[in-house]
Amino acid sequence: MLDEASHRKNSVNSILLFDFDGTIALGDGPVLAYAQQVANRLGDDGSLLDDVRALIATADEEALDGYDAVRRLAETRGADARLLSAAYLASRAQLATPDAPIAVPDGLVDFLASVDAERVLVTNAPAIRIVDALETLGLGGLFDRIVTGAGKPAGLETLLAALPEDARVLSIGDIWHNDLAPAHARGHATALIGGFSDPEATPTFRAAEFSTLVPQLEAWLRG
């Protein structure tokens, strides 16, 4: 007998690709945890964290997202790639804890539980605490496949090339360049969520919040 995930994959040809940070896991907690880990290693007096909060509040157009904002600010204070990598990995060990809290978008749990499509989570983040985070968000068992360390955007191109030729694909994320542009280039549908803008973005759907996007996703799934 086929399990539920296998049945889903064999009965539909619609595939939904979801990003993690900023898309299904909301909140500044993980970014601030990253900033704090960087600050600890730099011996910062607290100004880095203050500057990160200010950039997040204004959705700085030069930053791809909050993590990129931390990187840009940290580099001006002398942080190198090794320090940033160590700080990032340390912050991921705090994911979905009180030190790096996250929240689930309104409507996502019900949508994933009822949708007639293959549900794939594709994230550049390492596997550290991803499963724990999904459980915390109430999303445990709601993805048919989880791809960590994806290496987007190039890694997304590789994943898309391996999908069935007749698949209807919709990629959902908060960073155009990483999460959506490779899918758009292949003629797939895309949905851009969140406050960090990109002047080059031309998504099929756009919304500030997931709940606003649900009717559009449901219409797309109906074909």
C-alpha positions in Angstrom: 0.0 0.0 0.0 1.3 3.5 -0.9 1.8 5.9 2.0 0.1 9.3 1.8 3.1 11.1 0.4 3.6 8.5 -2.3 -0.1 8.6 -3.3 0.1 12.4 -3.5 3.1 12.3 -5.8 1.5 9.7 -8.1 -1.9 11.3 -8.3 -1.1 14.9 -9.2 1.4 16.8 -11.4 1.3 20.1 -9.6 4.4 20.9 -7.5 4.6 23.7 -5.0 8.2 24.8 -4.0 8.4 26.7 -0.7 11.4 28.6 0.7 11.9 28.5 4.5 13.3 31.7 6.1 11.0 34.6 5.5 8.4 32.5 3.6 7.1 29.8 5.9 9.1 30.8 9.0 8.4 34.4 9.9 9.9 36.7 12.5 13.2 38.5 13.0 14.4 36.1 15.7 16.8 34.0 13.5 18.3 37.1 11.9 18.8 38.8 15.3 20.3 35.6 16.7 22.7 35.6 13.7 23.5 39.3 14.4 24.1 38.6 18.1 26.5 35.7 17.2 28.4 38.0 14.9 28.5 40.7 17.5 29.8 38.3 20.1 32.7 37.3 17.9 33.5 40.9 17.0 33.3 42.1 20.6 30.7 44.6 19.4 29.2 47.0 21.9 25.6 46.5 20.7 25.6 48.9 17.8 25.6 46.1 15.3 22.3 44.7 16.6 20.8 48.2 16.7 21.8 48.8 13.1 20.4 45.5 12.0 17.1 46.3 13.7 17.0 49.6 11.9 17.7 48.0 8.5 15.0 45.3 9.0 12.5 48.0 10.0 13.1 49.9 6.8 13.5 46.8 4.5 16.7 48.2 3.0 16.5 47.9 -0.7 20.2 47.1 -1.1 19.9 43.9 1.1 18.4 40.7 -0.2 17.0 39.9 3.2 17.8 40.3 6.9 20.7 37.8 6.7 22.2 39.8 3.9 21.8 43.0 5.9 23.7 41.4 8.8 26.5 40.3 6.5 26.8 43.8 4.9 27.0 45.5 8.2 29.3 43.0 9.7 31.8 43.3 6.9 32.0 47.0 7.5 33.1 46.2 11.0 35.8 43.7 9.9 34.0 40.4 9.8 35.4 37.9 7.3 33.7 34.9 5.7 35.0 32.4 8.3 33.6 34.5 11.2 30.3 35.0 9.4 30.0 31.2 8.7 30.7 30.3 12.3 28.2 32.8 13.6 25.5 31.7 11.2 25.9 28.0 12.1 25.8 28.9 15.8 22.6 30.9 15.2 20.9 28.0 13.4 21.4 25.8 16.5 19.1 28.3 18.2 16.4 28.1 15.5 12.9 27.9 16.9 14.0 28.4 20.5 13.4 31.4 22.7 16.8 32.8 21.4 15.6 32.7 17.8 11.8 32.5 17.8 9.8 32.0 14.6 6.1 32.1 13.7 4.0 30.4 11.0 2.1 32.5 8.4 -1.6 32.7 8.9 -3.4 30.1 6.7 -0.3 28.1 5.8 -1.1 25.0 8.0 -4.6 24.6 6.6 -3.4 25.3 3.0 -0.7 22.6 3.1 -2.9 20.1 4.8 -5.6 20.4 2.2 -3.7 21.2 -1.0 -3.7 18.6 -3.9 -0.1 19.0 -5.0 3.3 17.8 -4.1 4.7 20.0 -1.4 8.5 20.6 -1.4 10.5 22.7 1.0 13.7 24.0 -0.6 16.1 26.0 1.6 19.7 27.2 1.5 19.8 26.7 5.2 21.5 23.6 6.6 19.5 20.8 8.1 20.2 22.0 11.7 16.9 22.1 13.6 14.8 22.3 10.4 12.6 19.4 11.4 12.3 20.8 15.0 11.3 24.1 13.5 8.6 22.6 11.3 7.2 20.8 14.4 7.2 24.1 16.3 5.4 25.8 13.5 2.7 23.0 13.3 4.0 22.0 9.9 5.4 18.6 10.8 4.6 16.0 8.1 3.1 18.6 5.8 6.0 18.5 3.2 6.5 15.6 0.9 10.1 16.4 0.5 12.6 18.6 2.3 15.8 19.9 0.5 18.3 21.6 2.8 21.6 23.2 1.7 20.0 23.7 -1.7 22.5 26.3 -2.9 19.9 28.5 -4.6 19.8 30.0 -7.1 22.0 27.4 -9.0 20.7 24.6 -6.8 17.1 25.5 -7.7 17.9 25.3 -11.4 19.3 21.8 -10.8 16.2 20.7 -8.9 13.8 22.2 -11.5 15.7 20.4 -14.3 15.1 17.0 -12.5 11.3 17.5 -12.3 8.9 15.7 -14.7 8.5 17.6 -17.9 4.7 17.7 -17.6 4.8 19.1 -14.0 3.0 22.3 -13.2 5.4 24.2 -10.9 4.9 27.2 -8.7 7.8 28.5 -6.6 7.0 30.5 -3.5 9.6 32.6 -1.7 10.7 36.0 -0.4 13.9 36.5 -2.5 13.4 36.9 -6.2 16.9 36.1 -7.3 17.3 32.9 -5.2 13.7 31.5 -4.8 11.9 32.5 -8.0 14.0 33.7 -10.9 15.2 30.2 -11.9 11.6 29.0 -12.0 10.5 32.1 -13.9 13.3 31.5 -16.5 11.8 28.1 -17.2 8.3 29.4 -17.6 7.0 28.3 -14.2 4.7 30.3 -12.0 6.1 32.3 -9.1 4.8 34.0 -6.0 6.8 36.6 -4.2 6.1 37.3 -0.5 7.4 39.9 2.0 8.9 43.3 2.3 12.3 43.2 0.7 11.8 44.5 -2.8 13.8 43.8 -6.0 13.3 46.1 -9.0 14.0 43.1 -11.3 11.2 40.9 -9.8 8.4 40.0 -12.2 6.5 37.3 -10.2 3.2 35.8 -11.3 1.7 36.6 -7.9 2.9 39.0 -5.2 1.7 39.6 -1.7 2.9 41.0 1.6 1.5 38.1 3.6 0.8 34.4 2.8 -2.9 34.7 3.8 -3.4 37.2 1.0 -1.8 34.9 -1.4 -3.9 31.8 -0.7 -6.8 32.6 -3.1 -4.4 33.1 -5.9 -2.6 29.8 -5.2 -5.9 27.9 -5.0 -6.9 29.4 -8.4 -3.6 28.4 -9.9 -4.0 24.9 -8.6 -7.4 24.6 -10.2 -5.7 25.4 -13.5 
